[in-house]
């Protein structure tokens, strides 16, 4: 019953937050106005700037920001206890993450759909813009490399997911053609696409696909190379050809899975077997600040600002859609993170599946120590297995349930890979403009640089596991980007003489969290010696750039004496 109360209570809380705080921000702070012509309508190049129906864009935006972040993060963060993890997800998403996402989307839409880094140059300085772009480049480098590894690992762990994931691509392209070239109804076609996806999920469940080793190239590395080639092709295609229709299918898939999981929670009513609170799990870093950077997506994530200002703002047809896409999308991601908490705190302890362990013993098998919960298989497996056990209570067989959840995770990871590669192309092109390197402004050159650099990282170590070498930096860098995005939004509001306390306070909180985390990481990297020298160098670069940008922004803010709204609420 405890799990049911958590699910229902969280859902109700999110609805209240959207109707109150979200609407307050929309009307009083950002003052949404449909008379403002959006970049998608004004520019409309039918490639990157494409006016898009709200439901289609919501599907694209949501599946892009979600990825595996709200799954992996909570699945790791629960090691400190399910209560602090749940509290951070709820409060973080309502008062920080949703404000961050909403603000980034609106500010970008009012600045020709430019990225948050480009906007930093307009409202702060060109130096800050270049530093911002460098940090974003480093973060996206990590994202592309890691998500290639995540998907490759999923294909290895759950070979049943291979056929459904790849067959979704031609289905999505067919839908894109019929919608944009033949004028067919997007909703009906997408529902057909979802039906076909589940047909192939059943096929995949009984026809798993496993890649053999090719000489010295292991399957994980082979999948990584294939995914990088796919990412290149997908990111240079017009958004309507693949990205939008596939994300719309994934959006419907999301609602199906969320609905089915919610029903499964009601029927299975799993007992919460995870500890309420663990201050010092064996081998784990301190709960502060690492809970708050481990659980990023689901609470607040800087990557969302890149999606909102990089692709979503270029497709938004009306300004009023921003509250649904930005604020509402983040709350829905928070609810997904809540369901993940229930799956790994309770569902994993249910009987069934391919393990005889139940209750606390099943939970402890994944979380007996930080090392036990650290592996990628443990992170994803805890959620997939816990969810599959709950689905068994509504009559779904273990074979089908495992495939459904494996495809669900892989679909989201694939969407994030697509979006991250496209965003990296934008960032490289912007750097090319600012640094006067004309070649980098070419679509194919910029995309090639994005894919090749990520490939070098992902394949840096034998077996294709190189994507994990930067993982310790991912959480801190991602939350740092959230801090910097909030900084840009705050400066924007100050320049417009609008109360900025609602973005300024979250910015300060994230500044402290990321600062402490980066210092802790650098201490560990230094102690590791030469084997972590590259991590230490990257950390130092990011810290210096962060400090410089924050100082320059505060100097600018201190000069705005005509509207001292930071002390008003």
N, C-alpha and C positions, 0 to 999 in steps of 0.2 A: 504493500500500500504506500510505503514511503516513496518509492520510485514514481508511482502515479501522481502523488501530490507534487513532486518536484516538476514533472512534465507539465501538468495542468497549471500549476502556480506560475511557472516561468512563462508559459504561453500567454496567460492573462496579463501578467506584468508587462510583457512586451507590447501587447495591444494598448494598454493604458499609457505606456511611455510614448508610443507613436501618436496617440490621439492628444496627448498633452504637451510633453516637452518637444516632440518633433514638430507639431503644428505651431508651437510658440516660436521655434527657430525659423520655420518657413515664413511666418507672417511678420514677426517683429524684428528679426535679426537679418536674415537674408532677403526678405521681402520679395518673394517670387512673383513674377509678373509675366503673363503669357504675351504681353505686348512687346516684350523683348525678343527679338528674332535670334534664334539659336544658330550657332555655327553650322550645324547640319543643314539647316534650311538656307542660310545665306551663301555658303560656299558650295555645298552639294556637288562634289566632284565624282560621285558615284563609285568611289573606291574606298577612301577612308572616311570622308564626310558623307553620310547617307542618312536622311531623315527616316526614323524607324519607329514602328508602332511600340507603344509602351510595353506591352506584354513580351514582345520579341526582345527589346533592349533589356528588360529586366532579366530575362533568361540568360542573355549574354553576360550582363554585368555580374549577376549572382554566381553563375558557374565559373566566371573568371576569378572573382575574389575568393571564392570558397576553396577550390582545389582540395588538397589533402590537409591544408593548414588547420581547419577547425576539427579535424579528425586526429592528426598526429599530435598536435599541441596538447589538447586535453588528455589524450591517452598517455602522454608522458607526465604532464603536470599533476595528475591525480596522485602521483607517488607521495606528494606532500599532504594528501588528504582530500577527500571529495568536497568538503565544505569550503575551504579557501579557494579551491578551483572553481566551484560553482559561484561563489560570491564575486570573484574577479570577472567571470564571464558575464554575469548579469549587470553589475554596476559598470564594468568597463565598456560593454557594448552600448549601453544606454547613454551614458554621460561623456564618453570619450570616443569610442570607435565610430558610432553613428554620426556624431558631430563632425569628426574628422572626415569621414567619407562624404557626407552631405556637403560640407564646406568646400572640399577639393573639387567636387563636381560642379558646384555653382560658380566658383571663382574661375574655373577653366572655361565654362560655358560663356562667361562674360568677357573672356579674353581670347576669342577666336579658336577655342578648343585646344589651346596650347597646354603643354605639360606643366606640372607644378614646378619643375625646375626652370623652365623658360619664364614662367610668371615671376619667379624669384628675381630674375634679372630685371624685370620691369618695375617691380615695387621695392626692391632693395638695392641691388647693384649688379653689374656685369660680373664682378669677381665672385659674388655669392652664387650667381647662376652657374658659372663654370664649375665651382666646387660642388654645387648641388648635383650637377650632371655627372661628375666623376663618381660621387657616392652612389648615385642611382645606377650607374654603369656597373659598379662593383657588386651591388646588391642583385641586379638582374643576372649578372654572370653566375652568381651563386644559385639563384632561383632556377635558371635554365639547366645548369649542370645537375643540381639535386633532383629536380623533377624528372629529368631524363632517367636518373638512377631509380627514382621511386617507381615510375611506370615500368621500367625494365625489371625491377625486383618483383612488382606485382605480376607481370607476365610469367616470371619464373616460379613465384609462390602459388599463383592461381592461373595455370595455363588454360583453364576453362574460360577465362575472360578474353583471350586473344581474338577469337572469331567475332564475338559481339562488338568489341572495340573497333576493329578494322573495318567491319562491314558497315558500321555507322557512317563512315566517311562518304562512300558513294551514295548512301541514302540521303545524307544531308546535302550533298551537291545537287542531287536530283530535285530536292525540295527547293533549294535556292534558285535553281533555274526556273522551275514552275512558278514560283512566287514572283520573282523579279522580271522574268522575261515573258511569262504567259499570263500574269495577273491572277493566278489562282489564290485561293484562301489559305493563308499561312497557318491558321489554327488547325484546320482540318488536316492539312498535309502533315503538320507536326505530330498530331495525334496518331496518324497512320505510321509516321516514322517511329514513334515510341512503341507502337504495337509490333512493328517489324523488329525493333531492337530486342524486345522481350521474346519474340519467336527465336531469334538467334542466340539469346541467352540460354534457352532450353537446348538448342543445338550445341552450343559451346560447353554446356554442362556435361555432355556425353561424348564430345569430340575435342578434348584438350589438345592444344598445340604446343609442343616443346621443341625449341631450337637445339640442334646438336652443336657440340663444339666444332669449330672449323680450324683445324690445326691448333695453334696456340691461342686462338681467339675464343674466349668462353662465351656462353649464351648471353650473359649479362652485358658484355661488351658489344656483342652483335646487335642486341636490341637497342642499345644506346646509340650506335651508329645509324641504325634504321630510323630511330626517332628523331635524330638531328637532321637527317635528310628530309624527313617529313616536315619538321618544324620550318625548315628553310622554304619549302614549297608552299606550305599553308600561310606563312606570314607575308609572302609577296602577292598572294591572291587578294582580289577585292573582298572586303568583309562579307558581302552578301553571298558569295559563292560557297563558302564553307563555314567560316567562323560563326556568323549569325545563325544559319539554320541548324548547325550542330549544337550550338549553345541553347537554342530554343528546344531542341529535342532533349538535351541534358536538363534543361529547366523543368520540363514536364517529368522527366525521370526522377528529378529531385523531389518534386511534389508527391509523386507516387511512393517513393521510398520513405519520405518523411511521414506520409499518411500511414503507410503500412507499419513503419516502426512505432508510430504513436499507438496504433491499434494493438501491436504486439506487446507494448509496455502495459496496456490496459489488461490484456489477457494473461500475460505471463507474470505480471506484478513481481518482478525480481527483487529479492531482498538485497539491500545494499550491504555488500560484504567488505568493501574497501574501508580502511580506517577513516574516521572523521577528520583527524589531523595528525600529521607526523612532522615534527619540527626537524628531525635529523635522520632521514632515511640513510641506510648504509651506503657510503660512497657518494652521496648526492651533494651538490653545492647548496649553499644556504637558500632558504625559501625566499628571502629578499636579497637580491631582486629577481632571482631566476624563475620563480613562478610566473612573474609578469612579463618575462621575455620568452619563456617556453610556450605559454598560452598567449599567442599573439592573435592570429586569425580566430575569431570567435569573441574577442574582447576589443582589441585595436591592432591594426596592422598597417604599416606604411605602404606595403604593396598595393593596398586598396586605393591610395591616392594616385598611384601610377595608372591603375585601371580607369578610375573615374576621370582623370585629366588626360589620359592617353588615348582611350578608345570610346568610352561611354559618352563623354561630352561631345564627341564628333558625330554621334548618332542620335542625340536627344532632340526630338522634334518640338517639344514645348518645355518651357522653363519649369512649369508646375510639376512636370514628371520627376524633377530632381528629388523631391521629398520621398516619393515611392522608391526610386532606384537607390538613392544614397542612404537615407536614414532607414527606410524600410528594409532594404537589402541587407544592411548590417545587422539589424535585429533578427532577421530570418537566419542569418549565419550564426548568430548567438544561440538561437533555438536549436540549430543542428548541433552545436557544441554541447548544449545541455543533454541532448539525446545520446551523444557520444559518452558523456560522463555516466549516464545511466547504464549504457551498454558495457562500459569497462569497470564500473563500480558494482553493478548488480547482475547484468546479463551474463557476464563471463562466469558467474558462479552457479548458473543453472545446470541441470543435468542435460546430457545429450551431446551430440557432435562426435568428434573423433578422440575425445579424452575422457578418462574416468574421473578426473578431478572435478570437484564441485565446491561451492562455498568459498571460504577464505583460502583454502588450499589452491583452488584454481586461480584466484587473484594473485596469491603470493608466488605462483609459478612464473608470472610475468614481472612481479614487482618486489621480489624479495630483497633486491638491492638496486642501486642506480644502474649498475652494469646489466642486470637482468632486463631492465626496461629500456636500455639504451639502443639495442639492436633494432634495425628497421623492421625485421620480421615480427618482433615482439610488439612494436608500436602499432603496426597495421593489423597484425593478427589478433590482438586483444579486442579491437573494435569489430573486425569482421566476424570472429568467432562468437563474441558476446551477442552481436546483433543476430547472427544466424541461429543461435540457440533460442532467442526470443521469438524469431519468426517461426520456429518449430511449433510454438503454442497456438498458431493460427493455421496449422495444417500444411505449411510449406516444408518440403523435404530438405534434409541437410544438404544434399547435392545441389539442389536448385538454390537454396538460401545462400550457400557459400558463393555460388557463381553470381547471384544478384548483387551481393555486397561487394564482391571483388570488382565487378564491372562498374558499380557505383563509384567506388574510390578511384578506379583507373580513369573513368570518364572525366571526373573533376580534375584529376592530375593532368590529363591531356589538354583540357581547356586552358588550364593555367600555363602549361608549356607553350601553347599557341599564342596566348596573349602576351606572355613574358617576352617571347621572341620578337613579336611585332613591336612591343614597347621598346625593346632594346634597339631595334632598328631606328625608331624615332629618336632615341637618345643619342645614338651614334651620329645620326644625321645632324642633330642640333649641335653636337660637339664639332662636327665638321664645319658647320657654318661659323661657329664662334672662333674656331682655331684656324679658319681659312684653309681647310683641307678639302678641296672640292670633291675628290674621289669618294669621300665618306658620305656625301649627300646623295649619291646614287643608291637607289633602292636595293639593287642586287649586291653591291659592294658592302653596304651597311649591314644587310642581312647576313652576308657571308662572314663578316667580321664577328657578328653576334654568335653565329653557330660555331665557327671555328674556335673562338676563344673558350666558349663553354665546353666544346668537345675536348680541348686540351685538358681542362680541369677534370671533366667527367672520366676521361680515359687515362688520367695521370698515373693510376696505379693498376697493377695487374688484376684482371678480372673485371675491369670497368667500375671499380669502387672509388675512383678518384673524386667522384662527386661529393663524397663525405668529408674530404679534407678541410673544407671550409665550413662545415656544418656548425661548429662551435661559434662561428661569427654570425651565422644567419639570424638567430633570434635577436641579438643585440643590434645588428645593423638594420634589421627590419623595423624595430621599435624606434631606433634613432631616426629613420626616415619619417616615421609617424610624427615624431617631435618636430622635425624640420618642416613637414607639411603644415602642421598646426601653426608653426611660426609664420609661414607665408600667409596663411589665412588670417592670422591675427594682424599682421601688417596691413593686409588688404582692408580689413574692417576698420582699422585705425585711420587709414587714409580716406576712407569713406565716411569718417566720423560716426561710426556705428559701435555700440557696445561690444567689446571684444573679450570680456572676462570669461565667456563661455568656451572660448578656444584657448585663451591665455593660461588658465589654470590647468587644463589637461596638458598643455605644452610643458609647463614647469614640472609636472609630475613625471612625464615621460623623459624629460631632460635628466632628472635625478636618477630614475631607474636605469636608463641606458648608460649614464656616466659611471655608476657604480659597477654595472655589469661589464662594461668594457675594461675598466681597471682590473677587475677580478680576472677576466679572461687574459689580459696582458701579463698579469703576474704568473698565471699558469703556463702561458706560452713561453715566457722567459725561463721558467723553471725546467721546461722540457728541453731546452737547449736548441741545437741546430735543427732537429726534426720538426720543430714548430716555429722556426725563424720566419718563414713566410707569413704565418698567421700573426706573429708579433708585428711585422712590418706593416701589414694591411691594417691591423688594429690602430697602430700609431698614426697612419695616414688618415684614417677615418676620424680619430679623436681630434687631430689637429684641425682638420677641415670643419668638424662640428663646432669646435670652440671658436674658430674664426668667424663662421657664419652667425653663430649665436651672438657674439660680441658686436659684430657689425649691425645686426638687426636691433639689438638693444640700444645701441647708440642712435639709430634712426628713430626708434620708438620714443626715446627720451627727449627728442627734439619736438615731438608733437604735444606741445603744452596746451593747445587750444581745445583738446577734447580728452580730458583725463578720465576716460571711462573705465580704466582698470580697477578703480576703487568703487565703482558703482555696480549694482546688480540689477 
